[in-house]
Amino acid sequence: MSNLLEQITQPNDIKKIPEEQLPQLAIEIRKLILATTSKNGGHLASSLGTVELTMALHRCMDFPEDKLIWDVGHQSYTHKILTGRKDRFPTLRTYGGISGFPKRAESPCDAFDTGHSSTSVSVAAGMAKARQLRGTKERVVAVIGDGSLSGGLAYEGLNNIGRFKTNLIIVLNDNEMSISRNVGSMANYLGRVRMSSNYIDFKGNLEQVLNRSAFGERLAKGLKKTKDSIRQMIIPGEFFTEMGLTYFGPIDGHDIALMERAFHAAEKISGPVLLHVVTKKGKGYRYAEAEPSRFHGIDPFRLATGEQTNGKKKETFTDCFGKAVAELGREHSDVVAITAAMTGGTGLSRFQSEFPDRFFDVGIAEEHAVTFAAGLAASGLRPVVAVYSTFLQRAYDQIVHDVALGNLPVTFAIDRAGIVGNDGETHQGIFDLAYLSHIPNLTVMAPSNGEELAAMLRFAHEAPGPVAIRYPRGNVGCERLGECGTQELAQGKAEVLHREREIALMFVGPYYGLALQVRELLRENGRSASIINARFAAPFDRDCVRRLAEEHSLLVTIEEGVGAGGFGERLAAFVMEERLPMRVLPVALPDRFLAQAEQQQLREMCGLTKEAIFAKIKRELEA
């Protein structure tokens, strides 16, 4: 590590670095980010693109007194390095290490816990209003990417702050990307703004403020003298001006000195200011610059080549879904696919390539994606909404009100269900079974393997109402066999794979192998066990549970979701209501947010291993 970065040991140390040495410091920061993410994985391209922007902000702000809110937060690596976490940065995204996202518990310099998109403007609005009510003087700055501006919450926030009479700076980090390349009218609008000359709207005495600095004179030079004549032209930032914000930009997001002058000018404006900076995602690492989507969230890789170090990837559930939905599209012309800025991540690239007219990327707008799908379904099409479990949470009301209430045939392909791993609390898909299974008309399914996932997609296409299919991040693994033969999918029916007596092991999702291991431990201890693939979390197979109660004294449910409101809890309530002569032992995740760690490490910590499940069964039998 070179001398410059060694001088950064606590917040605000960057202000001691001479201006002419800042480009070298940016190089050193990028080297540290690359060295760490190449070993641990992480959100690389977005963090590389915001190095200079973060440095400029830190030169103008005082931490932890001032409040810097990152939208999503996956671009905050430089912020962490500059706020006393440089030495811990190699622990990024590991258990017990620093998070890949802002965490208040980690540092007082992290103003707000984030991990999802489009929240920063609303958070900043709340903090600015709280500052005004308390009579304090801290700066409030929100950094939002152009991709996050496709989310409706961002506009709700912008609509509100336009009426504020307090200082607030919104930094629009414009790199033309979210995860996939940005789409939609706002993306097109920002593209036109980037190609326009610099503009700043004259409000009140803004002209006098600008003319006090060389930067202001440069921005103001060449503009018309009157506000009205300027507005007759195509004006960069006019959209934001009409919403009540003062617009600066666009300016180079890699020119630290220029950005510093812009921040200082913006601070002198009364009311909310939007500073539009243009950055390059992946800057400083040629492989990330060339493929920013692939390096958005990357597993460990070789720095010299950009290739992932885990070698040839095994087939994942996402891969299986991608092939299956494309095959379904070939068979049925009414199938359409929808993603919220996650084309590659959800496995829809093949469908997009084959059926571009039937593929829709709506941007980071899950609420719109679901209601858009409802409109398509109400018009006779069969939409498939591919979305990560954690992001579907944002569209809960749309699922209930716009899809389930009308019993519309929308298929939800829910990727990253269950434990996700190193991205931590905000990204674990552990709540979907609980928040979906109680919704009327909604069928909730979980495949045990890739073949069953494809079958469930075909089943959903023929279903009269909405269907949710949830599957985890990771490899498909071995195909299950069982002793009773594969049974055809039927609404709400489970599949008995091994039929014995005494103990019944019923799993939800790809946990046949785990159930087999538990069964072997039980048999070694003189116990017999049946194994049942639940297939349907809602409605679950009530007749199957009644039959199991005739020959089994204990029903053990295995699911990778929270226990409260989960599959096991619902079965336990049913057994109690029916007064069946059988106890239910739910094996589920604890009812809390799960920190960052490797997937298997988290499963071990949460008791989803053969040894832990066997021990739990043993205690139950001895009670």
Residue pairs with C-beta under 8 A, 6 or more apart in sequence:
1 28
1 32
2 24
2 28
4 17
4 21
4 24
4 25
4 28
5 25
5 28
5 29
5 32
5 81
5 86
7 13
7 16
7 17
8 14
8 17
8 25
8 81
8 82
8 86
9 84
9 86
10 83
10 84
11 63
11 64
11 82
11 83
11 84
11 109
12 58
12 62
12 63
13 82
14 25
14 55
14 58
14 59
14 82
15 58
15 59
17 25
19 256
19 257
22 55
22 256
23 256
25 55
26 51
26 52
26 55
26 256
26 284
27 284
29 51
29 55
29 78
29 81
30 48
30 51
30 283
30 284
30 285
32 81
32 86
32 89
33 44
33 47
33 48
33 51
33 77
33 78
33 81
34 44
34 48
34 285
34 303
35 90
35 303
36 42
36 89
36 90
36 92
37 43
37 44
37 47
37 92
37 298
37 301
38 300
38 301
38 302
38 303
39 90
39 300
40 90
40 92
40 93
40 94
40 300
40 422
41 93
41 297
41 298
41 299
41 300
41 301
41 422
42 77
42 92
42 93
42 100
42 297
42 298
42 422
43 74
43 75
43 77
43 100
43 296
43 297
43 298
44 282
44 285
44 288
44 295
44 296
44 297
44 298
45 177
45 281
45 282
45 288
45 292
45 293
45 295
45 296
46 74
46 75
46 145
46 175
46 281
46 296
47 74
47 75
47 76
47 77
47 78
48 281
48 282
48 283
48 284
48 285
48 288
49 75
49 173
49 175
49 253
49 279
49 280
49 281
49 282
49 283
50 75
50 78
50 143
50 173
50 253
50 279
51 78
51 283
51 284
52 253
52 254
52 255
52 256
52 259
52 279
53 143
53 171
53 173
53 253
53 254
53 259
53 277
53 279
54 76
54 78
54 79
54 82
55 78
55 82
55 256
56 256
56 259
56 260
56 263
57 68
57 141
57 143
57 171
57 259
57 263
58 79
58 82
59 256
59 260
60 260
60 263
60 264
60 267
61 68
61 139
61 141
62 139
63 83
63 108
63 109
64 83
64 107
64 108
64 109
65 138
66 138
66 139
66 140
66 141
67 111
67 112
67 124
67 127
67 138
67 139
67 140
67 141
68 79
68 109
68 111
68 141
68 142
68 143
69 111
69 112
69 114
69 120
69 123
69 124
69 127
69 140
69 141
69 142
69 143
70 76
70 79
70 102
70 112
70 114
70 120
70 143
71 114
71 117
71 118
71 119
71 120
71 121
71 142
71 143
71 144
71 145
71 148
71 154
72 101
72 114
72 115
72 116
72 117
72 145
72 148
73 100
73 101
73 102
73 114
73 115
74 100
74 101
74 115
74 297
75 143
75 145
75 173
76 101
76 102
76 110
77 89
77 92
77 100
79 102
79 109
79 110
80 89
80 98
80 107
81 89
83 107
83 109
83 110
84 107
84 109
85 98
85 106
85 107
88 97
88 98
89 98
90 97
91 97
91 98
92 98
92 99
92 100
93 99
93 100
93 422
93 423
93 424
93 596
94 422
94 596
94 597
95 595
95 596
95 597
95 598
95 601
97 596
98 106
99 106
99 424
99 596
100 422
100 423
100 424
100 596
101 113
101 114
101 115
101 423
101 424
101 426
102 110
102 111
102 112
102 113
102 114
103 110
103 113
104 110
104 111
104 112
104 113
111 123
111 127
112 123
113 426
114 120
114 426
115 423
115 424
115 425
115 426
115 427
116 390
116 391
116 394
116 426
117 147
117 148
117 151
117 178
117 364
118 144
118 148
118 149
118 150
118 151
118 152
118 153
118 154
118 364
119 153
120 142
120 143
120 144
120 148
120 154
120 157
120 170
121 142
121 144
121 153
121 154
121 157
121 158
121 161
121 170
122 153
122 156
122 157
122 160
123 142
124 140
124 141
124 142
124 157
124 161
124 168
124 170
125 157
125 160
125 161
125 164
125 168
127 140
128 140
128 161
128 164
128 166
128 167
128 168
128 272
129 164
129 166
131 137
131 138
131 140
131 166
132 166
139 167
139 169
139 267
140 167
140 168
140 169
141 168
141 169
141 170
141 171
142 168
142 169
142 170
142 171
143 171
143 173
144 154
144 170
144 171
144 172
144 173
145 172
145 173
145 174
145 175
145 177
145 178
146 172
146 173
146 174
146 175
146 176
146 177
146 178
146 182
146 186
146 187
146 190
147 177
147 178
147 179
147 182
147 341
147 363
147 364
148 154
148 178
148 364
149 155
149 172
149 186
149 190
150 178
150 182
150 183
150 184
150 186
150 187
150 341
150 362
150 363
150 364
150 365
151 363
151 364
151 365
152 365
152 367
152 368
158 170
158 240
158 243
158 245
159 243
161 168
161 170
161 244
161 245
161 272
162 243
162 244
162 245
162 272
163 244
164 244
164 271
164 272
165 270
165 271
166 271
166 272
167 267
167 269
167 270
167 271
167 272
167 273
168 271
168 272
168 273
169 263
169 266
169 267
169 272
169 273
169 274
169 275
170 245
170 272
170 273
170 274
170 275
171 274
171 275
171 277
172 190
172 249
172 274
172 275
172 276
172 277
173 253
173 277
173 279
174 190
174 194
174 250
174 253
174 276
174 277
174 278
174 279
175 278
175 279
175 280
175 281
175 292
176 182
176 187
176 190
176 191
176 281
177 281
177 292
177 293
177 296
178 341
178 363
178 364
179 293
179 296
179 297
179 341
179 342
179 344
179 345
180 293
180 339
180 341
180 342
180 343
180 344
180 361
181 293
182 341
182 363
183 341
183 361
183 362
183 363
184 362
184 363
186 363
187 363
189 239
192 234
192 236
193 236
193 237
193 249
193 250
193 276
194 250
194 278
196 234
196 235
196 236
196 250
197 222
197 236
198 218
198 219
198 236
198 249
198 250
198 251
199 219
199 223
199 230
199 235
199 236
199 237
199 247
200 206
200 210
200 219
200 220
200 223
200 237
200 246
200 247
200 248
201 227
201 230
201 235
201 237
201 241
201 246
201 247
202 227
202 230
203 246
203 269
203 271
204 270
206 246
206 269
207 220
209 216
209 265
209 268
209 269
210 216
210 217
210 219
210 220
210 265
211 217
211 220
213 261
213 264
213 265
214 261
215 258
215 261
215 262
215 265
216 265
219 248
223 230
224 230
224 233
231 238
235 241
236 247
236 249
236 250
236 276
237 247
237 248
237 249
237 274
237 276
238 247
240 247
240 274
241 247
244 271
244 272
245 271
245 272
245 273
245 274
246 266
246 269
246 271
246 272
246 273
246 274
247 273
247 274
247 276
248 262
248 265
248 266
248 273
248 274
248 275
248 276
249 262
249 274
249 275
249 276
249 277
249 278
250 276
250 277
250 278
251 258
251 259
251 262
251 275
251 276
251 277
251 278
252 258
252 259
252 277
252 278
253 259
253 277
253 278
253 279
254 279
254 280
254 283
259 277
262 275
262 277
263 275
266 273
266 275
280 289
281 288
281 289
281 292
281 296
282 288
282 289
282 290
282 291
282 292
282 295
283 289
285 295
285 306
287 295
287 305
287 306
288 295
288 306
291 306
293 344
294 344
295 306
297 345
297 423
298 308
299 308
299 309
299 310
300 308
300 309
300 310
301 307
301 308
301 309
302 308
302 309
314 475
314 476
315 450
315 475
315 476
316 473
316 474
316 475
316 476
317 415
317 447
317 450
317 453
317 471
317 472
317 473
317 474
317 475
317 476
317 510
318 345
318 346
318 347
318 415
318 473
319 347
319 450
319 476
320 450
320 453
320 454
320 476
321 346
321 347
321 386
321 413
321 415
321 453
321 457
321 471
322 347
322 348
322 349
322 350
322 351
323 350
323 454
324 450
324 453
324 454
324 457
325 335
325 337
325 347
325 348
325 351
325 384
325 386
325 413
325 457
326 350
326 351
326 354
326 355
327 454
328 335
328 384
328 457
328 458
328 461
329 335
329 337
329 351
329 354
329 355
329 358
330 354
332 382
332 461
334 380
334 381
334 382
335 358
335 381
335 382
335 383
335 384
335 461
336 355
336 358
336 359
336 360
336 376
336 381
336 382
336 383
336 384
337 348
337 351
337 352
337 355
337 358
337 359
337 360
337 383
337 384
337 386
338 359
338 360
338 361
338 362
338 369
338 372
338 373
338 376
338 383
338 384
338 385
338 386
339 346
339 348
339 359
339 360
339 361
339 362
339 369
339 385
339 386
339 387
340 361
340 362
340 363
340 364
340 365
340 366
340 369
340 387
340 391
341 361
341 362
341 363
341 364
342 348
342 386
342 387
342 388
342 391
343 349
343 352
343 361
345 388
345 415
346 386
346 387
346 388
346 413
346 415
347 386
347 415
348 359
348 386
351 358
351 359
352 359
352 361
360 372
362 368
362 369
362 372
366 387
366 391
366 392
366 394
366 395
366 398
367 394
367 395
367 397
367 398
369 385
369 387
369 395
370 385
370 395
370 398
370 399
370 402
370 403
370 410
371 398
371 402
372 383
373 383
373 385
373 403
373 410
374 398
374 402
374 403
374 406
374 408
374 410
376 383
377 383
377 403
377 408
377 409
377 410
378 406
378 408
382 409
382 411
382 461
383 410
383 411
384 411
384 413
384 457
384 460
385 410
385 411
385 412
385 413
386 413
386 415
387 395
387 412
387 413
387 414
387 415
388 414
388 415
388 416
388 427
388 429
389 414
389 415
389 416
389 417
389 418
389 429
389 430
389 431
389 432
389 470
390 416
390 420
390 426
390 427
390 428
390 429
392 399
392 412
392 414
392 432
393 431
393 432
393 435
396 435
399 412
399 436
399 439
399 442
399 466
400 439
402 408
403 410
403 442
403 466
404 439
404 440
404 441
404 442
404 465
404 466
405 441
407 441
407 464
407 465
407 466
408 465
408 466
409 460
409 463
409 464
409 465
409 466
409 467
410 466
410 467
411 457
411 460
411 461
411 466
411 467
411 468
411 469
412 466
412 467
412 468
412 469
413 457
413 469
413 471
414 429
414 432
414 468
414 469
414 470
414 471
415 471
415 473
416 427
416 429
416 472
416 473
417 429
417 432
417 433
417 446
417 470
417 471
417 472
417 509
417 560
417 561
418 428
418 429
418 430
418 470
418 472
418 473
418 509
418 560
418 561
419 428
419 429
419 430
419 472
419 560
419 589
419 594
419 599
419 602
419 603
419 606
420 427
420 428
420 429
420 473
420 599
421 473
421 596
421 597
421 598
421 599
421 602
422 596
422 597
422 598
423 596
424 594
424 595
424 596
425 593
425 594
425 595
425 596
428 593
428 594
429 470
429 472
429 473
430 560
430 561
430 562
430 589
430 594
431 561
431 562
432 468
432 470
432 561
433 444
433 446
433 470
433 508
433 537
433 559
433 561
433 562
433 565
433 566
433 567
434 561
434 562
434 564
434 565
434 566
435 565
436 442
436 444
436 468
436 470
436 537
436 538
437 444
437 537
437 538
437 565
437 566
437 567
437 570
438 538
438 565
439 538
441 465
441 466
442 465
442 466
442 467
442 468
442 538
443 460
443 463
443 465
443 466
443 467
443 468
443 491
443 492
443 536
443 538
443 539
444 467
444 468
444 470
444 536
444 537
444 538
445 456
445 459
445 460
445 467
445 468
445 469
445 470
445 535
445 536
445 537
446 469
446 470
446 471
446 508
446 509
446 534
446 535
446 537
447 453
447 455
447 456
447 469
447 471
447 509
447 510
447 535
448 480
448 507
448 509
448 510
448 511
448 512
448 533
448 535
449 476
449 477
449 479
449 480
449 510
449 512
450 476
450 479
451 479
452 535
453 469
453 471
455 489
456 467
456 469
456 489
457 469
459 467
459 489
460 467
460 469
463 491
470 509
470 537
471 509
471 510
472 509
472 510
472 560
473 599
474 599
476 510
477 510
477 513
478 513
480 497
480 512
480 513
480 533
482 495
482 497
482 498
482 512
482 531
482 533
483 497
483 498
483 499
484 495
484 496
484 497
484 498
484 499
486 495
487 493
487 495
487 496
489 535
491 536
491 539
492 536
492 539
492 540
492 541
492 542
493 535
493 536
493 541
493 544
494 506
494 532
494 533
494 534
494 535
494 536
494 540
494 541
494 544
495 532
495 533
495 535
496 530
496 531
496 532
496 533
496 544
497 512
497 531
497 532
497 533
498 519
498 529
498 530
498 531
499 530
500 528
500 529
500 530
501 528
501 530
501 551
501 552
502 527
502 528
502 529
502 551
502 552
502 553
502 554
503 522
503 527
503 528
503 529
503 530
503 552
503 553
503 554
503 555
503 556
503 617
504 529
504 530
504 531
504 532
504 548
504 552
504 554
504 555
504 556
505 515
505 518
505 519
505 529
505 530
505 531
505 532
505 556
505 558
506 531
506 532
506 533
506 534
506 548
506 555
506 556
506 557
506 558
506 571
507 514
507 515
507 531
507 532
507 533
507 534
507 557
507 558
507 559
508 534
508 537
508 557
508 558
508 559
508 560
508 561
508 567
509 559
509 560
511 558
511 559
511 560
512 531
512 533
514 558
514 608
514 609
514 610
514 613
515 531
515 558
516 531
517 610
518 529
518 556
518 610
518 613
518 614
518 617
519 529
519 531
521 610
521 611
521 614
522 528
522 529
522 614
522 617
523 529
525 618
527 621
530 548
530 552
532 544
532 548
534 540
534 541
534 557
534 567
535 541
537 559
537 567
538 570
540 567
540 570
540 571
540 574
542 574
545 555
545 571
545 574
545 575
545 580
546 578
546 580
548 555
548 582
549 555
549 575
549 580
549 581
549 582
552 582
553 581
553 582
553 583
554 582
554 583
554 584
554 585
554 617
554 620
554 621
555 571
555 575
555 582
555 583
555 584
555 585
556 584
556 585
556 586
556 587
556 613
556 617
557 567
557 568
557 571
557 584
557 585
557 586
557 587
557 588
558 587
558 608
558 613
559 566
559 567
559 568
559 586
559 587
559 588
559 589
560 588
560 589
560 603
560 608
561 567
561 588
561 589
562 588
562 589
562 590
562 591
563 569
563 586
563 588
563 589
563 590
563 591
564 591
566 586
566 588
567 586
567 588
568 584
568 585
568 586
568 587
568 588
569 586
569 588
571 584
571 586
572 584
572 586
575 582
575 583
575 584
583 620
585 616
585 617
585 620
587 607
587 608
587 613
587 616
589 606
589 608
590 606
594 602
594 606
597 605
603 609
604 612
607 613
607 616
